[in-house]
Amino acid sequence: MSDGRVLEARVLNTDYLRWDRTRSKHNWPPAAEALFMYMTFLAWSALRREGQIADSLTWEQFSEEACEQVELDRQEAELNGTSGVDPTLEGVGRT
């Protein structure tokens, strides 16, 4: 995070559903075409749900100012079926 914190969150089905609804509403590209947007959104959703970031921190603020890096956890990706997206990434929801 831009404040120096390193956060980790578990992405749940509710976060994936939030992505699907938001992507559709804003006509965003599919996850496969916007991988980092997808991962950043999932991190934002999970961190808000877990109370690690304020509910008042908008997606725009999080993605453009607060979040400096997101990594995908390979083991988690294998469990949820997204491991083929990019094998060089590590750590779901880590910012």
C-alpha positions in Angstrom: 0.0 0.0 0.0 1.1 3.6 -0.5 1.3 3.9 3.3 3.8 1.1 3.6 1.5 -1.6 4.8 1.5 -5.0 3.2 -2.0 -6.5 3.4 -3.2 -10.0 2.5 -6.8 -11.0 2.0 -8.7 -14.1 1.0 -10.9 -13.6 -2.1 -14.3 -15.2 -1.7 -17.2 -15.9 -4.1 -18.8 -12.6 -3.0 -15.7 -10.7 -4.3 -15.9 -12.6 -7.7 -19.6 -11.8 -7.9 -19.0 -8.1 -7.1 -16.4 -8.1 -10.0 -18.9 -9.7 -12.4 -21.6 -7.2 -11.5 -19.3 -4.1 -11.6 -17.6 -5.2 -14.8 -20.9 -5.6 -16.5 -22.3 -2.3 -15.2 -19.3 -0.3 -16.4 -18.7 -2.3 -19.6 -15.1 -3.3 -18.4 -13.2 -5.9 -20.4 -13.2 -9.5 -19.2 -10.6 -10.5 -16.6 -8.4 -12.3 -19.1 -8.1 -9.0 -21.0 -7.5 -6.8 -18.0 -5.7 -9.1 -15.5 -4.3 -6.4 -13.3 -7.6 -4.5 -13.1 -9.3 -7.8 -12.2 -6.7 -8.6 -9.5 -6.7 -5.1 -8.1 -10.5 -5.1 -7.9 -10.6 -8.4 -6.1 -8.0 -7.2 -3.6 -10.1 -4.0 -3.0 -13.3 -5.9 -2.6 -11.7 -8.5 -0.2 -9.8 -6.0 1.9 -13.0 -3.9 2.3 -15.1 -6.9 3.2 -12.5 -8.0 5.8 -12.3 -4.4 7.3 -8.6 -4.0 6.4 -9.3 -0.8 4.5 -12.0 1.7 5.1 -15.4 1.2 3.4 -15.1 4.8 2.3 -12.0 4.1 0.2 -13.4 4.0 -3.3 -12.3 1.6 -6.1 -10.8 4.6 -7.9 -8.9 5.8 -4.8 -7.6 2.3 -4.1 -6.5 1.5 -7.6 -5.1 4.9 -8.5 -3.5 6.1 -5.2 -3.5 3.5 -2.4 -2.6 0.2 -4.0 1.0 -0.1 -5.2 1.1 -3.8 -6.1 -1.2 -6.8 -6.2 0.1 -10.4 -6.4 -1.7 -13.6 -7.0 -1.2 -16.6 -4.6 -0.4 -19.5 -6.9 -1.9 -22.1 -4.5 -5.1 -20.2 -4.2 -5.3 -19.7 -7.9 -4.9 -23.4 -8.5 -7.8 -24.0 -6.0 -10.1 -21.5 -7.7 -9.2 -22.5 -11.3 -7.4 -19.3 -12.3 -3.8 -20.6 -12.1 -3.5 -20.6 -15.9 -3.9 -16.8 -16.1 -0.3 -15.9 -15.5 2.2 -18.3 -14.0 4.7 -15.6 -13.0 2.4 -14.1 -10.4 2.3 -14.8 -6.7 -0.1 -13.9 -3.8 -4.0 -13.3 -4.1 -5.1 -10.0 -2.6 -1.6 -9.0 -1.4 -1.0 -5.3 -1.8 
